[in-house]
Amino acid sequence: MTRAANVYLRLEMRIAADERGGVVHRWRYGRRLLEAKADRKQLPHGMIADLVKAADKAGLKLSEREIQRRVRCAETYGSEAKVRQALADSGTWSALAEAGFPPVESGEPDDLEAAGISTAAPDDFEQLTLIPGLASVLSVRGRKVPLGEATVADVAAYRDMYAEIHENFGKTLTQIEAALEAMREGSGGDDAANAVEAWKHATEGDDPDDDPDDGDDS
């Protein structure tokens, strides 16, 4: 199996192990396929069949239709923040796919809203400006609810959605900080070093226990 095929198989294993449906991993899978597609109208001939066969050989269930869904997801959402926002709106991968991967609001403000930062202009709130943290239209599990029509239950669901998003961003930040620490260790503190090479050096280096200099000199 080629190195590229191994990358897809590892992503498939993560998807299978994710209790929430591995939506972000599915999106990443699709993004890699878009890279393989390059400027062509279609993926390289036989690539999808090979991916299905490799997954089946590893005991994983994967269909050509599922792969096409992942490509569609990757084409629709250009960033991880956008796919997380779409997931928050829809709730599950199945619901997101059945809805046809509806786009989230375009532009950079989406990423800020996905991080829980309101970007609405003061005039958008009208007399509702006294309710901090709430946009003029709430995205609540696939529904668009104008703030003036929202129930307290809608606001609670909106709060839960952003709490989940914040938790996911917090986990990502923790992972980034751990990776950065490893990179600096692998590069000997040289911030100009290549990040991937520094990571490999830190995580794939020799085991200190195998260092012959650590043996008994007697």
Backbone as a chain_set.jsonl record, in Angstrom:
{"seq": "MTRAANVYLRLEMRIAADERGGVVHRWRYGRRLLEAKADRKQLPHGMIADLVKAADKAGLKLSEREIQRRVRCAETYGSEAKVRQALADSGTWSALAEAGFPPVESGEPDDLEAAGISTAAPDDFEQLTLIPGLASVLSVRGRKVPLGEATVADVAAYRDMYAEIHENFGKTLTQIEAALEAMREGSGGDDAANAVEAWKHATEGDDPDDDPDDGDDS", "coords": {"N": [[0.85, -1.207, 0.0], [0.523, 2.225, -0.832], [2.054, 5.285, 0.461], [0.277, 7.44, 0.306], [-2.193, 6.124, 0.191], [-2.222, 5.025, 2.717], [-2.604, 7.283, 4.29], [-5.294, 7.976, 3.768], [-6.503, 5.677, 4.771], [-5.848, 5.803, 7.485], [-7.317, 8.062, 8.214], [-9.855, 7.035, 7.756], [-10.018, 5.111, 9.754], [-10.037, 6.762, 11.992], [-12.461, 8.034, 11.606], [-14.231, 5.884, 11.891], [-13.844, 5.362, 14.566], [-14.834, 7.552, 15.847], [-17.28, 8.69, 17.93], [-19.132, 10.65, 17.369], [-19.537, 10.617, 14.705], [-17.431, 11.48, 13.158], [-17.259, 13.858, 11.576], [-15.553, 16.077, 11.015], [-13.217, 14.706, 10.377], [-14.125, 13.369, 8.11], [-14.489, 15.552, 6.458], [-11.809, 16.375, 6.224], [-10.797, 14.171, 4.88], [-12.154, 14.467, 2.472], [-11.002, 16.902, 1.643], [-8.38, 16.123, 1.12], [-8.854, 14.476, -1.047], [-9.709, 16.365, -2.879], [-7.312, 17.683, -3.288], [-5.951, 15.656, -4.594], [-7.451, 15.556, -6.845], [-6.861, 17.894, -8.123], [-6.568, 19.974, -10.924], [-8.261, 18.559, -12.477], [-11.456, 17.365, -13.76], [-12.484, 15.136, -12.59], [-11.666, 12.613, -10.114], [-8.541, 10.732, -10.177], [-8.614, 7.929, -12.368], [-10.086, 5.002, -11.131], [-9.369, 5.49, -8.494], [-11.272, 5.89, -6.413], [-12.459, 3.347, -6.243], [-10.249, 1.888, -5.426], [-9.813, 2.975, -2.883], [-12.132, 2.191, -1.536], [-11.784, -0.571, -1.64], [-9.421, -0.856, -0.135], [-10.282, -0.001, 2.377], [-12.237, -1.938, 2.921], [-10.64, -4.203, 3.071], [-9.333, -3.663, 5.404], [-11.31, -4.071, 7.171], [-13.23, -2.097, 7.377], [-16.18, -0.221, 6.772], [-17.035, 1.268, 3.817], [-18.296, 3.227, 1.176], [-18.665, 4.077, -2.342], [-20.497, 6.127, -2.67], [-20.415, 7.37, -0.166], [-17.837, 8.396, -0.211], [-18.081, 10.26, -2.287], [-19.83, 12.005, -1.031], [-18.159, 13.085, 0.908], [-16.349, 14.484, -0.652], [-18.075, 16.399, -1.713], [-18.748, 17.745, 0.642], [-16.242, 18.819, 1.332], [-15.857, 20.508, -0.832], [-17.845, 22.373, -0.415], [-17.385, 23.56, 2.12], [-14.874, 25.613, 2.978], [-13.133, 25.771, 5.123], [-12.114, 24.47, 8.345], [-13.484, 25.656, 10.416], [-15.856, 26.438, 9.192], [-17.037, 23.967, 8.499], [-17.453, 22.936, 11.012], [-19.301, 24.775, 11.952], [-21.428, 24.236, 10.216], [-21.977, 21.644, 11.031], [-22.795, 22.128, 13.639], [-25.162, 23.425, 13.11], [-26.655, 21.431, 11.829], [-26.387, 19.038, 13.274], [-25.765, 16.208, 12.908], [-23.727, 14.014, 10.824], [-25.257, 12.572, 8.95], [-27.604, 14.115, 8.809], [-26.539, 16.462, 7.826], [-25.603, 15.651, 5.317], [-27.987, 14.783, 4.135], [-29.291, 17.175, 3.945], [-27.994, 18.262, 1.871], [-25.559, 19.534, 2.192], [-25.693, 22.393, 3.076], [-24.621, 25.737, 2.534], [-22.748, 27.75, 4.854], [-23.024, 31.072, 6.22], [-21.395, 33.348, 4.094], [-17.971, 34.582, 3.904], [-15.386, 36.048, 6.014], [-16.483, 36.692, 8.592], [-17.89, 34.372, 9.333], [-16.059, 32.598, 10.436], [-15.41, 33.928, 12.747], [-17.848, 33.948, 14.066], [-18.138, 31.226, 14.398], [-16.33, 30.866, 16.358], [-17.63, 31.966, 18.403], [-17.888, 34.711, 18.496], [-19.659, 37.592, 18.184], [-20.53, 39.305, 15.214], [-22.312, 41.1, 14.278], [-23.634, 44.231, 13.228], [-24.406, 47.104, 15.27], [-26.921, 48.215, 14.505], [-28.272, 46.035, 13.53], [-29.398, 44.734, 15.624], [-31.4, 46.317, 16.599], [-33.923, 47.083, 18.889], [-33.07, 45.055, 20.44], [-30.538, 45.169, 21.387], [-29.757, 44.981, 23.976], [-29.289, 42.424, 24.689], [-26.664, 40.696, 25.191], [-24.214, 38.854, 23.268], [-25.886, 37.506, 21.531], [-26.823, 36.903, 18.19], [-28.57, 38.577, 15.476], [-30.029, 36.738, 14.098], [-30.541, 33.466, 15.044], [-28.787, 30.436, 14.712], [-30.043, 27.388, 15.08], [-29.642, 24.19, 15.454], [-29.972, 23.575, 12.65], [-32.079, 25.26, 12.068], [-33.068, 28.589, 11.265], [-33.548, 31.17, 13.335], [-35.11, 34.143, 13.896], [-34.073, 36.594, 16.218], [-36.029, 38.094, 17.5], [-38.162, 36.364, 17.477], [-37.422, 34.199, 18.886], [-37.525, 31.578, 21.338], [-37.002, 31.029, 24.88], [-36.012, 28.475, 25.116], [-34.874, 28.162, 22.582], [-32.719, 29.911, 22.769], [-31.282, 28.605, 24.751], [-30.563, 26.269, 23.403], [-28.976, 27.387, 21.438], [-26.949, 28.409, 23.035], [-25.875, 25.971, 23.981], [-24.89, 24.93, 21.605], [-22.781, 26.718, 20.974], [-21.209, 26.325, 23.211], [-20.296, 23.78, 22.756], [-18.819, 24.213, 20.428], [-16.832, 25.94, 21.415], [-15.584, 24.174, 23.171], [-14.509, 22.321, 21.382], [-12.732, 23.972, 19.974], [-11.05, 24.573, 22.075], [-9.871, 22.092, 22.604], [-8.501, 21.742, 20.218], [-6.676, 23.88, 20.364], [-5.162, 23.058, 22.571], [-3.95, 20.785, 21.481], [-2.445, 21.969, 19.449], [-0.658, 23.522, 20.954], [0.757, 21.506, 22.285], [1.932, 20.244, 20.1], [3.536, 22.322, 19.138], [5.332, 22.637, 21.255], [6.658, 20.184, 21.095], [7.82, 20.457, 18.568], [9.622, 22.578, 18.98], [11.314, 21.388, 20.737], [12.284, 19.35, 19.094], [13.618, 20.87, 17.2], [15.619, 22.006, 18.572], [15.082, 24.451, 19.644], [15.117, 26.206, 17.541], [13.289, 28.38, 15.856], [13.171, 28.911, 13.2], [13.387, 26.585, 11.888], [12.201, 23.833, 9.83], [8.837, 22.978, 10.311], [7.564, 20.433, 10.052], [9.737, 18.682, 9.84], [10.935, 19.163, 12.295], [8.959, 18.222, 13.998], [8.927, 15.488, 13.282], [11.5, 14.806, 14.071], [11.295, 15.104, 16.801], [9.31, 13.281, 17.513], [9.915, 10.875, 16.307], [12.444, 10.234, 16.927], [15.454, 8.614, 18.21], [15.101, 6.282, 20.883], [15.89, 7.312, 24.099], [16.632, 5.349, 25.938], [17.959, 3.544, 24.45], [20.411, 4.521, 23.972], [23.788, 3.978, 23.643], [25.645, 5.27, 25.222], [24.507, 5.527, 27.64], [24.861, 3.286, 29.065], [26.3, 0.956, 31.479], [29.417, 1.877, 32.622], [31.281, 0.346, 33.848]], "CA": [[0.0, 0.0, 0.0], [1.319, 3.438, -0.935], [1.969, 6.197, 1.599], [-0.961, 8.222, 0.159], [-3.32, 5.262, 0.564], [-2.17, 4.889, 4.174], [-3.176, 8.503, 4.866], [-6.749, 7.836, 3.696], [-6.915, 4.584, 5.644], [-5.771, 6.298, 8.865], [-8.469, 8.935, 8.406], [-11.033, 6.187, 7.825], [-10.016, 4.497, 11.081], [-10.454, 7.801, 12.943], [-13.899, 8.234, 11.399], [-14.921, 4.733, 12.468], [-13.697, 5.391, 16.023], [-15.424, 8.785, 16.369], [-18.662, 8.456, 18.337], [-20.009, 11.702, 16.834], [-19.651, 10.488, 13.257], [-16.201, 11.855, 12.463], [-17.574, 14.819, 10.516], [-14.356, 16.843, 10.645], [-12.312, 13.782, 9.686], [-14.701, 13.161, 6.776], [-14.165, 16.761, 5.702], [-10.377, 16.319, 5.909], [-10.678, 13.126, 3.858], [-12.58, 15.104, 1.23], [-10.014, 17.916, 1.242], [-7.248, 15.406, 0.512], [-9.293, 14.033, -2.366], [-9.698, 17.544, -3.753], [-5.906, 17.902, -3.656], [-5.612, 14.63, -5.588], [-8.206, 15.896, -8.055], [-6.122, 19.01, -8.727], [-7.348, 20.743, -11.899], [-9.092, 17.654, -13.26], [-12.88, 17.369, -13.445], [-12.762, 13.962, -11.787], [-10.52, 12.001, -9.459], [-7.843, 9.779, -11.032], [-9.392, 6.72, -12.67], [-9.894, 3.855, -10.248], [-8.935, 5.867, -7.155], [-12.343, 5.642, -5.45], [-12.575, 1.899, -6.079], [-9.086, 1.438, -4.641], [-10.019, 3.388, -1.496], [-13.171, 1.313, -0.991], [-11.181, -1.899, -1.487], [-8.465, -0.804, 0.974], [-11.064, 0.076, 3.616], [-12.858, -3.251, 3.127], [-9.568, -5.112, 3.48], [-9.006, -3.334, 6.796], [-12.49, -4.331, 7.989], [-13.977, -0.855, 7.534], [-17.267, -0.078, 5.812], [-16.924, 2.508, 3.045], [-18.913, 3.105, -0.144], [-18.341, 5.145, -3.284], [-21.418, 7.226, -2.386], [-19.901, 8.072, 1.004], [-16.662, 9.164, -0.642], [-18.575, 11.409, -3.048], [-20.368, 12.948, -0.051], [-17.034, 13.766, 1.548], [-15.834, 15.45, -1.623], [-19.054, 17.494, -1.753], [-18.577, 18.485, 1.893], [-14.989, 19.574, 1.234], [-16.04, 21.567, -1.826], [-18.767, 23.383, 0.122], [-16.829, 24.257, 3.281], [-13.465, 25.851, 2.707], [-12.313, 25.784, 6.33], [-12.621, 23.616, 9.416], [-14.456, 26.432, 11.179], [-17.131, 26.409, 8.474], [-17.675, 22.65, 8.594], [-17.933, 22.82, 12.394], [-20.524, 25.575, 12.038], [-22.467, 23.477, 9.52], [-22.323, 20.516, 11.901], [-23.556, 22.656, 14.765], [-26.498, 23.742, 12.611], [-27.378, 20.219, 11.409], [-26.381, 18.077, 14.373], [-25.096, 14.944, 12.59], [-23.252, 13.865, 9.446], [-26.384, 12.142, 8.115], [-28.489, 15.264, 8.599], [-25.81, 17.41, 6.985], [-25.593, 15.093, 3.957], [-29.363, 14.774, 3.627], [-29.641, 18.57, 3.646], [-27.248, 18.669, 0.684], [-24.432, 20.371, 2.606], [-26.043, 23.813, 2.897], [-23.508, 26.644, 2.869], [-22.894, 28.665, 5.971], [-22.92, 32.448, 5.742], [-20.099, 33.546, 3.462], [-17.086, 35.645, 4.381], [-14.592, 35.827, 7.218], [-17.258, 36.715, 9.836], [-18.313, 33.026, 9.711], [-15.069, 32.005, 11.312], [-15.517, 34.588, 14.041], [-19.064, 33.47, 14.701], [-17.898, 29.844, 14.813], [-15.573, 30.947, 17.602], [-18.495, 32.544, 19.428], [-17.737, 36.157, 18.542], [-20.704, 38.213, 17.384], [-20.01, 40.296, 14.27], [-23.425, 41.898, 13.778], [-23.561, 45.664, 13.481], [-25.389, 47.5, 16.289], [-28.24, 48.444, 13.945], [-28.919, 44.754, 13.26], [-30.091, 44.27, 16.816], [-32.489, 47.24, 16.883], [-34.162, 47.23, 20.324], [-32.578, 43.873, 21.137], [-29.116, 45.341, 21.655], [-29.475, 44.749, 25.389], [-29.068, 40.99, 24.902], [-25.29, 40.457, 24.708], [-23.824, 37.526, 22.83], [-26.849, 36.908, 20.612], [-26.902, 37.509, 16.864], [-29.934, 38.949, 15.107], [-30.662, 35.479, 13.689], [-29.876, 32.349, 15.717], [-28.747, 29.142, 14.038], [-30.355, 26.415, 16.126], [-29.808, 22.833, 14.934], [-30.499, 23.557, 11.299], [-33.131, 26.266, 11.899], [-32.708, 30.001, 11.385], [-34.588, 31.757, 14.174], [-34.905, 35.569, 14.197], [-33.989, 36.784, 17.663], [-37.298, 38.603, 17.993], [-39.133, 35.272, 17.535], [-36.809, 33.072, 19.594], [-37.976, 31.231, 22.685], [-35.898, 30.809, 25.82], [-35.448, 27.169, 24.759], [-34.01, 28.381, 21.421], [-31.478, 30.524, 23.258], [-30.553, 27.549, 25.466], [-29.976, 25.394, 22.386], [-27.925, 28.197, 20.821], [-25.857, 28.403, 24.019], [-25.27, 24.638, 23.981], [-24.141, 24.795, 20.358], [-21.519, 27.444, 21.072], [-20.392, 25.68, 24.247], [-19.646, 22.652, 22.091], [-17.81, 24.763, 19.524], [-15.718, 26.411, 22.241], [-14.873, 23.002, 23.691], [-13.721, 21.76, 20.285], [-11.618, 24.88, 19.716], [-10.121, 24.428, 23.196], [-9.107, 20.863, 22.393], [-7.577, 21.989, 19.113], [-5.605, 24.738, 20.87], [-4.291, 22.223, 23.413], [-3.166, 19.944, 20.586], [-1.469, 22.818, 18.779], [0.373, 23.897, 21.925], [1.59, 20.321, 22.517], [2.722, 20.03, 18.886], [4.547, 23.374, 19.079], [6.355, 22.313, 22.25], [7.458, 19.093, 20.54], [8.61, 20.989, 17.453], [10.739, 23.367, 19.497], [12.261, 20.422, 21.296], [12.916, 18.659, 17.974], [14.468, 21.787, 16.442], [16.616, 22.585, 19.456], [14.731, 25.837, 19.917], [15.275, 27.029, 16.341], [11.968, 28.646, 15.304], [13.266, 29.021, 11.74], [13.466, 25.226, 11.356], [10.987, 23.312, 9.205], [7.946, 22.468, 11.355], [7.333, 18.99, 9.902], [10.981, 17.985, 10.171], [11.125, 19.276, 13.738], [7.987, 17.294, 14.61], [9.41, 14.122, 13.061], [12.691, 14.601, 14.889], [10.884, 14.993, 18.206], [8.423, 12.133, 17.747], [10.426, 9.645, 15.712], [13.862, 10.119, 17.252], [15.899, 7.417, 18.928], [14.718, 6.147, 22.282], [17.057, 7.565, 24.954], [17.032, 4.136, 26.628], [18.789, 2.746, 23.561], [21.687, 5.216, 23.785], [24.868, 3.189, 24.21], [26.404, 6.04, 26.201], [23.819, 5.461, 28.927], [25.109, 1.986, 29.661], [27.227, 0.876, 32.614], [30.826, 2.029, 32.163], [32.162, -0.558, 34.572]], "C": [[0.881, 1.251, 0.0], [1.138, 4.318, 0.288], [0.678, 7.007, 1.544], [-2.168, 7.403, 0.583], [-3.377, 5.082, 2.074], [-2.795, 6.097, 4.865], [-4.697, 8.411, 4.883], [-7.239, 6.762, 4.661], [-6.87, 5.018, 7.105], [-6.948, 7.211, 9.174], [-9.745, 8.104, 8.552], [-11.138, 5.514, 9.191], [-10.465, 5.496, 12.144], [-11.951, 8.058, 12.834], [-14.678, 7.117, 12.069], [-14.898, 4.769, 13.99], [-14.387, 6.591, 16.665], [-16.898, 8.567, 16.666], [-19.627, 9.473, 17.74], [-20.057, 11.677, 15.307], [-18.453, 10.97, 12.469], [-16.394, 12.877, 11.361], [-16.331, 15.589, 10.067], [-13.35, 15.955, 9.923], [-12.825, 13.479, 8.281], [-14.38, 14.352, 5.873], [-12.686, 16.757, 5.298], [-10.098, 15.287, 4.834], [-11.036, 13.735, 2.5], [-11.597, 16.142, 0.732], [-8.798, 17.269, 0.59], [-7.613, 14.912, -0.884], [-9.324, 15.2, -3.352], [-8.277, 17.874, -4.192], [-5.482, 16.909, -4.728], [-6.292, 14.931, -6.921], [-7.509, 16.989, -8.845], [-7.023, 19.776, -9.692], [-8.24, 19.859, -12.77], [-10.556, 17.758, -12.849], [-13.241, 16.22, -12.522], [-11.492, 13.477, -11.111], [-9.828, 11.045, -10.424], [-8.632, 8.485, -11.184], [-9.044, 5.583, -11.707], [-9.552, 4.196, -8.813], [-10.011, 5.553, -6.111], [-12.485, 4.147, -5.184], [-11.433, 1.352, -5.228], [-9.261, 1.793, -3.165], [-11.075, 2.511, -0.813], [-12.589, -0.059, -0.702], [-10.22, -1.926, -0.294], [-9.189, -0.759, 2.318], [-11.688, -1.272, 3.942], [-11.832, -4.265, 3.624], [-9.188, -4.904, 4.935], [-10.205, -3.553, 7.724], [-13.347, -3.107, 8.236], [-15.019, -0.725, 6.427], [-17.182, 1.279, 5.124], [-17.515, 2.269, 1.66], [-18.481, 4.262, -1.038], [-19.232, 6.363, -3.027], [-20.932, 8.045, -1.201], [-18.69, 8.919, 0.636], [-17.094, 10.406, -1.412], [-19.177, 12.461, -2.109], [-19.247, 13.745, 0.597], [-16.42, 14.809, 0.63], [-16.76, 16.657, -1.689], [-18.926, 18.369, -0.51], [-17.348, 19.372, 1.827], [-15.099, 20.714, 0.242], [-16.885, 22.711, -1.269], [-18.137, 24.225, 1.219], [-15.314, 24.387, 3.132], [-12.565, 25.891, 3.919], [-12.932, 24.877, 7.374], [-13.668, 24.354, 10.247], [-15.828, 26.386, 10.516], [-17.805, 25.05, 8.588], [-18.161, 22.408, 10.017], [-19.222, 23.623, 12.586], [-21.687, 24.841, 11.383], [-22.917, 22.294, 10.363], [-23.165, 20.984, 13.078], [-24.99, 22.96, 14.341], [-27.315, 22.479, 12.355], [-27.43, 19.145, 12.475], [-25.619, 16.8, 14.103], [-24.616, 14.954, 11.14], [-24.404, 13.495, 8.517], [-27.306, 13.303, 7.792], [-27.837, 16.283, 7.667], [-25.83, 16.949, 5.531], [-26.985, 15.138, 3.339], [-29.835, 16.181, 3.266], [-28.893, 19.093, 2.426], [-26.092, 19.588, 0.962], [-24.719, 21.853, 2.359], [-24.879, 24.712, 3.295], [-23.802, 27.433, 4.125], [-22.707, 30.063, 5.415], [-21.516, 32.72, 5.263], [-19.301, 34.647, 4.128], [-16.392, 35.299, 5.677], [-15.396, 35.893, 8.514], [-17.73, 35.352, 10.272], [-17.348, 32.424, 10.711], [-15.113, 32.637, 12.702], [-16.751, 34.118, 14.783], [-18.891, 32.041, 15.181], [-17.107, 29.808, 16.112], [-16.372, 31.632, 18.706], [-18.406, 34.046, 19.54], [-18.778, 36.779, 17.632], [-20.116, 39.299, 16.504], [-21.118, 41.197, 13.733], [-23.23, 43.37, 14.136], [-24.63, 46.042, 14.494], [-26.788, 47.665, 15.737], [-28.995, 47.149, 13.701], [-29.744, 44.293, 14.445], [-31.334, 45.102, 17.135], [-32.694, 47.338, 18.407], [-33.618, 46.048, 21.112], [-31.094, 43.976, 21.466], [-28.763, 45.074, 23.119], [-29.283, 43.275, 25.709], [-27.69, 40.645, 24.357], [-25.071, 39.013, 24.281], [-24.74, 36.892, 21.818], [-26.867, 37.663, 19.291], [-28.354, 37.839, 16.545], [-30.731, 37.745, 14.626], [-29.87, 34.333, 14.308], [-29.926, 31.105, 14.847], [-28.921, 28.077, 15.107], [-30.654, 25.069, 15.486], [-30.511, 22.807, 13.583], [-31.6, 24.567, 11.04], [-32.548, 27.667, 12.043], [-33.827, 30.712, 12.124], [-34.279, 33.236, 14.413], [-34.956, 35.777, 15.708], [-35.315, 37.257, 18.253], [-38.374, 37.538, 18.121], [-38.629, 34.099, 18.363], [-37.45, 32.847, 20.954], [-36.753, 31.101, 23.589], [-35.227, 29.478, 25.515], [-34.522, 27.287, 23.55], [-32.666, 28.96, 21.854], [-30.64, 29.492, 24.003], [-29.867, 26.615, 24.485], [-28.814, 26.093, 21.682], [-26.697, 28.232, 21.725], [-25.121, 27.064, 24.007], [-24.411, 24.422, 22.74], [-22.781, 25.486, 20.459], [-20.618, 26.898, 22.173], [-19.63, 24.514, 23.64], [-18.544, 23.121, 21.16], [-16.593, 25.237, 20.304], [-14.899, 25.243, 22.775], [-13.984, 22.408, 22.611], [-12.525, 22.636, 19.959], [-10.58, 24.772, 20.836], [-9.262, 23.198, 23.05], [-8.087, 21.056, 21.289], [-6.403, 22.841, 19.578], [-4.633, 23.947, 21.733], [-3.392, 21.349, 22.556], [-2.085, 20.755, 19.881], [-0.326, 23.178, 19.72], [1.315, 22.725, 22.19], [2.489, 20.062, 21.315], [3.842, 21.052, 18.793], [5.679, 23.09, 20.059], [7.269, 21.21, 21.735], [8.353, 19.578, 19.412], [9.825, 21.769, 17.941], [11.787, 22.471, 20.141], [13.025, 19.733, 20.167], [13.853, 19.534, 17.176], [15.567, 22.405, 17.294], [16.353, 24.048, 19.733], [14.857, 26.767, 18.732], [13.913, 27.22, 15.686], [11.98, 28.811, 13.793], [13.325, 27.644, 11.086], [12.145, 24.814, 10.724], [10.119, 22.623, 10.25], [7.78, 20.958, 11.277], [8.582, 18.197, 10.284], [11.248, 18.026, 11.672], [10.195, 18.329, 14.482], [8.472, 15.854, 14.483], [10.608, 13.818, 13.953], [12.317, 14.378, 16.352], [10.109, 13.718, 18.483], [8.943, 10.815, 17.205], [11.908, 9.44, 15.998], [14.185, 8.837, 17.995], [15.423, 7.446, 20.362], [15.948, 6.355, 23.149], [17.544, 6.306, 25.669], [17.946, 3.278, 25.786], [20.158, 3.365, 23.337], [22.8, 4.411, 24.437], [25.662, 3.927, 25.277], [25.784, 5.982, 27.582], [24.068, 4.146, 29.647], [26.089, 2.065, 30.821], [28.647, 0.913, 32.11], [31.769, 1.041, 32.838], [32.427, -1.833, 33.795]], "O": [[1.863, 1.327, 0.739], [0.198, 4.135, 1.062], [0.046, 7.248, 2.573], [-3.065, 7.914, 1.254], [-4.462, 4.997, 2.648], [-3.441, 5.956, 5.903], [-5.326, 8.728, 5.893], [-8.28, 6.926, 5.298], [-7.747, 4.65, 7.886], [-7.517, 7.149, 10.265], [-10.611, 8.423, 9.366], [-12.238, 5.365, 9.724], [-11.18, 5.138, 13.079], [-12.628, 8.272, 13.839], [-15.676, 7.372, 12.743], [-15.818, 4.27, 14.639], [-14.514, 6.651, 17.888], [-17.681, 8.291, 15.757], [-20.818, 9.19, 17.616], [-20.561, 12.613, 14.686], [-18.445, 10.885, 11.241], [-15.758, 12.777, 10.311], [-16.088, 15.733, 8.869], [-12.704, 16.391, 8.97], [-12.027, 13.347, 7.354], [-14.048, 14.194, 4.699], [-12.35, 17.096, 4.163], [-9.251, 15.506, 3.967], [-10.324, 13.549, 1.513], [-11.377, 16.257, -0.473], [-8.249, 17.799, -0.376], [-6.783, 14.927, -1.793], [-8.999, 15.032, -4.528], [-8.055, 18.293, -5.328], [-4.751, 17.258, -5.655], [-5.77, 14.6, -7.986], [-7.557, 17.012, -10.075], [-8.123, 20.184, -9.319], [-8.895, 20.347, -13.691], [-10.867, 18.183, -11.737], [-14.2, 16.316, -11.755], [-10.386, 13.872, -11.48], [-10.445, 10.589, -11.387], [-9.246, 8.008, -10.229], [-7.876, 5.253, -11.499], [-9.451, 3.296, -7.98], [-9.705, 5.014, -5.047], [-12.616, 3.728, -4.034], [-11.635, 0.456, -4.407], [-8.9, 1.004, -2.291], [-10.922, 2.137, 0.35], [-12.859, -0.648, 0.345], [-10.198, -2.893, 0.467], [-8.764, -1.398, 3.281], [-11.676, -1.706, 5.093], [-12.127, -5.084, 4.493], [-8.775, -5.84, 5.62], [-10.132, -3.258, 8.917], [-14.114, -3.072, 9.199], [-14.76, -1.083, 5.278], [-17.25, 2.318, 5.781], [-17.265, 1.234, 1.043], [-17.997, 5.288, -0.561], [-18.779, 7.501, -3.152], [-21.022, 9.273, -1.216], [-18.542, 10.039, 1.124], [-16.536, 11.485, -1.214], [-19.053, 13.661, -2.355], [-19.38, 14.95, 0.808], [-16.019, 15.885, 1.075], [-16.3, 17.799, -1.718], [-18.987, 19.595, -0.601], [-17.395, 20.539, 2.217], [-14.503, 21.772, 0.443], [-16.669, 23.875, -1.609], [-18.317, 25.442, 1.261], [-14.581, 23.398, 3.157], [-11.35, 26.03, 3.776], [-14.117, 24.55, 7.307], [-14.626, 23.748, 10.726], [-16.847, 26.304, 11.201], [-19.022, 24.981, 8.756], [-19.177, 21.742, 10.214], [-20.125, 23.193, 13.303], [-22.797, 24.82, 11.916], [-24.106, 21.977, 10.406], [-24.128, 20.323, 13.467], [-25.924, 22.775, 15.121], [-28.515, 22.446, 12.625], [-28.416, 18.414, 12.571], [-24.889, 16.333, 14.977], [-25.037, 15.786, 10.336], [-24.517, 14.042, 7.419], [-27.74, 13.465, 6.652], [-28.503, 16.887, 6.827], [-26.045, 17.751, 4.621], [-27.145, 15.485, 2.169], [-30.678, 16.354, 2.386], [-29.118, 20.222, 1.99], [-25.672, 20.345, 0.086], [-24.065, 22.489, 1.532], [-24.221, 24.456, 4.304], [-24.954, 27.748, 4.425], [-22.282, 30.228, 4.272], [-20.547, 32.369, 5.936], [-19.842, 35.517, 4.811], [-16.779, 34.352, 6.361], [-15.034, 35.21, 9.472], [-17.962, 35.149, 11.464], [-17.754, 31.818, 11.703], [-14.882, 31.964, 13.706], [-16.708, 33.911, 15.996], [-19.416, 31.665, 16.229], [-17.194, 28.846, 16.875], [-15.864, 31.854, 19.805], [-18.799, 34.615, 20.559], [-18.78, 36.52, 16.429], [-19.312, 40.114, 16.958], [-20.878, 41.983, 12.817], [-22.725, 43.703, 15.209], [-25.661, 45.373, 14.576], [-27.758, 47.304, 16.405], [-30.226, 47.151, 13.666], [-30.698, 43.533, 14.277], [-32.219, 44.644, 17.857], [-31.75, 47.642, 19.136], [-33.7, 46.042, 22.34], [-30.462, 42.971, 21.789], [-27.585, 44.953, 23.456], [-29.13, 42.911, 26.875], [-27.56, 40.33, 23.174], [-25.649, 38.082, 24.842], [-24.414, 35.832, 21.283], [-26.919, 38.893, 19.263], [-29.262, 37.425, 17.266], [-31.958, 37.725, 14.728], [-28.657, 34.241, 14.116], [-30.976, 30.757, 14.308], [-28.042, 27.886, 15.947], [-31.771, 24.823, 15.031], [-31.509, 22.11, 13.397], [-32.023, 24.722, 9.895], [-31.644, 27.896, 12.847], [-34.933, 30.844, 11.601], [-33.286, 33.555, 15.067], [-35.798, 35.194, 16.39], [-35.683, 36.872, 19.363], [-39.386, 37.756, 18.787], [-39.339, 33.106, 18.523], [-37.861, 33.79, 21.63], [-35.617, 31.069, 23.117], [-34.008, 29.356, 25.639], [-33.501, 26.602, 23.484], [-31.613, 28.551, 21.365], [-29.414, 29.502, 23.897], [-28.724, 26.212, 24.701], [-27.799, 25.47, 21.369], [-25.563, 28.104, 21.264], [-23.891, 27.027, 24.02], [-23.344, 23.812, 22.808], [-21.758, 24.916, 20.081], [-19.395, 26.997, 22.078], [-18.465, 24.285, 23.964], [-17.471, 22.52, 21.097], [-15.457, 24.974, 19.911], [-13.67, 25.309, 22.826], [-12.842, 22.034, 22.878], [-11.433, 22.131, 19.698], [-9.379, 24.866, 20.585], [-8.064, 23.235, 23.332], [-6.949, 20.599, 21.396], [-5.257, 22.558, 19.227], [-3.42, 24.139, 21.641], [-2.21, 21.185, 22.858], [-0.953, 20.296, 19.729], [0.84, 23.144, 19.328], [2.526, 22.913, 22.305], [3.657, 19.707, 21.471], [4.964, 20.715, 18.417], [6.85, 23.28, 19.731], [8.488, 21.27, 21.902], [9.508, 19.164, 19.307], [10.919, 21.641, 17.392], [12.984, 22.755, 20.097], [14.239, 19.547, 20.248], [14.781, 19.034, 16.541], [16.352, 23.222, 16.813], [17.277, 24.807, 20.023], [14.723, 27.981, 18.879], [13.426, 26.307, 15.019], [10.921, 28.848, 13.166], [13.314, 27.544, 9.859], [11.095, 25.374, 11.04], [10.607, 21.775, 10.998], [7.843, 20.27, 12.296], [8.498, 17.175, 10.963], [11.726, 17.052, 12.252], [10.586, 17.71, 15.471], [8.436, 15.09, 15.448], [10.724, 12.729, 14.515], [12.936, 13.574, 17.05], [10.23, 13.135, 19.56], [8.466, 9.751, 17.599], [12.553, 8.584, 15.392], [13.292, 8.073, 18.361], [15.35, 8.506, 20.982], [16.95, 5.662, 22.971], [18.73, 6.194, 25.978], [18.631, 2.394, 26.301], [20.978, 2.814, 22.604], [22.771, 4.18, 25.646], [26.28, 3.302, 26.139], [26.421, 6.332, 28.575], [23.534, 3.924, 30.734], [26.642, 3.128, 31.106], [29.047, 0.097, 31.28], [32.927, 0.915, 32.441], [33.155, -2.705, 34.27]]}, "num_chains": 1, "name": "protein.A"}
